[in-house]
Amino acid sequence: MASGKQAAGERYLVTGGAGFIGSSFVRALRRRHPRASVTVLDKLTYAGNPANLSEFEGTPGYAFVRGDICDAAVVERLFAGGFDWVLNFAAETHVDRSIGDPGQFVMTDMYGVYTLLEAARRHPVRRFVQISTDEVYGEVLGDPAGEEAPLLPRNPYAASKAGGDRLAYSYFATYGLPVVITRCCNNYGPYQYPEKLIPLFATNAIAGERLPVYGSGRNRRDWIHVDDHCSALLALLEAPGVEGQVFNVGADNEKDVLEIAALVLGALEKPATLVAHVVDRPGHDRRYAVDWGRLREATGWRPAVPFEEGIRATVRWYQEHEDWWRPLKSGEFLEFYKRNYKFLDARPEPGEGPAT
Ligand SMILES: NC(=O)c1ccc[n+]([C@@H]2O[C@H](COP(=O)([O-])OP(=O)(O)OC[C@H]3O[C@@H](n4cnc5c(N)ncnc54)[C@H](O)[C@@H]3O)[C@@H](O)[C@H]2O)c1
């Protein structure tokens, strides 16, 4: 049985570390293992932001490499230096963008995983964690999905992630690579790119702009604070004998979009009239829900952040970090926003004046 025990000086590769969850994970890792060496490999797409990691620049044991996980030469050079632990967060992650333009999702979320797995086959690692998603199950209308539930992804993001997820498993089954796969529910917290639901709602509400709600607003997700997702990953790194297994990560915090909107508006003392319905997303999954008992049994992990407290703290973070998100909500973001959301009434678009 392989041990997950970690020692000082061990080497971690965190791909996609300049994104939302990856950067939170680097913070959690440095707290837990201050003497570990951490290499971040990130392409810095629109979603990757060096500011998310600025506190680590120039600190001992930390290295940032700008590069693409699909680039075999870059990946090979890094792996040749040796890693103990690899966590692949790098991905195209926004469902709406995958509907408009699926190609890059297939590349990064499938081919990029292949490139990393191949390098890990040539340069053995102690564990390779593929960060998958609960969206691979497709919409779940009955009991929460266990890890053995069928994978029925219904949008190009979820389907590409399912490809990467199963490819990672195949490298365990075929080559004995020490792969672990996680499927987490929706994350929220600081440093999340403002196209995603909670930072979009928080930053729009702070700016006095409308909160675009798809269709009825009754689509449900389980929400986890990013710190809890990261503590689950750290617990899994330390768990013995988990290679070849899949672990759902959930928080039992199912909320629909209208409930989220109300919580965000309440935290900011903004009026409910800011909620604005928009034409629904095509193939919009009504609900995701996972059973995460396997993770609890293997590690004893439990989420620690109560949802309403987590939301209030998150909204406060966006209030206090306008310098972080204001520059992101310009240029290409606004073009995407206008393309993506078809408002069902005639109030002004963002950038065209405050909503009434
Ligand atoms: N956000 C969620 O709610 C959630 C839930 C479950 C699973 N996940 C998974 O967690 C991981 C991280 O998600 P996130 O929300 O932090 O995403 P994010 O979009 O904030 O960050 C993704 C990061 O990956 C980088 N990246 C993209 N393509 C790359 C490539 N080809 N090579 C190298 N780097 C590349 C980006 O520059 C960015 O820094 C993803 O794999 C995602 O599928 C996310």
The ligand as a Gaussian input file, in Angstrom:
#p B3LYP/6-31G(d) Opt

LIG

0 1
 N      -14.356000      26.202000     -10.023000
 C      -15.082000      25.143000      -9.680000
 O      -16.157000      25.289000      -9.127000
 C      -14.556000      23.738000      -9.946000
 C      -15.270000      22.651000      -9.432000
 C      -14.773000      21.373000      -9.642000
 C      -13.603000      21.190000     -10.348000
 N      -12.948000      22.266000     -10.872000
 C      -11.695000      22.026000     -11.586000
 O      -10.669000      22.637000     -10.827000
 C       -9.625000      23.095000     -11.673000
 C       -9.343000      24.560000     -11.402000
 O      -10.531000      25.311000     -11.632000
 P      -10.553000      26.899000     -11.404000
 O      -11.942000      27.260000     -11.096000
 O       -9.458000      27.291000     -10.490000
 O      -10.197000      27.392000     -12.884000
 P       -9.644000      28.772000     -13.402000
 O      -10.262000      28.963000     -14.751000
 O       -9.772000      29.844000     -12.385000
 O       -8.072000      28.496000     -13.585000
 C       -7.567000      27.644000     -14.561000
 C       -6.062000      27.891000     -14.642000
 O       -5.517000      26.988000     -15.615000
 C       -4.642000      27.712000     -16.476000
 N       -4.615000      27.030000     -17.775000
 C       -5.636000      26.930000     -18.669000
 N       -5.234000      26.246000     -19.755000
 C       -3.945000      25.890000     -19.522000
 C       -2.977000      25.148000     -20.254000
 N       -3.276000      24.640000     -21.457000
 N       -1.752000      24.963000     -19.712000
 C       -1.431000      25.477000     -18.502000
 N       -2.306000      26.205000     -17.762000
 C       -3.538000      26.396000     -18.274000
 C       -5.236000      29.108000     -16.551000
 O       -4.271000      30.067000     -16.969000
 C       -5.697000      29.307000     -15.112000
 O       -4.652000      29.819000     -14.317000
 C      -10.099000      22.813000     -13.093000
 O       -9.510000      21.624000     -13.527000
 C      -11.595000      22.650000     -12.957000
 O      -12.118000      21.811000     -13.965000
 C      -13.403000      23.534000     -10.684000

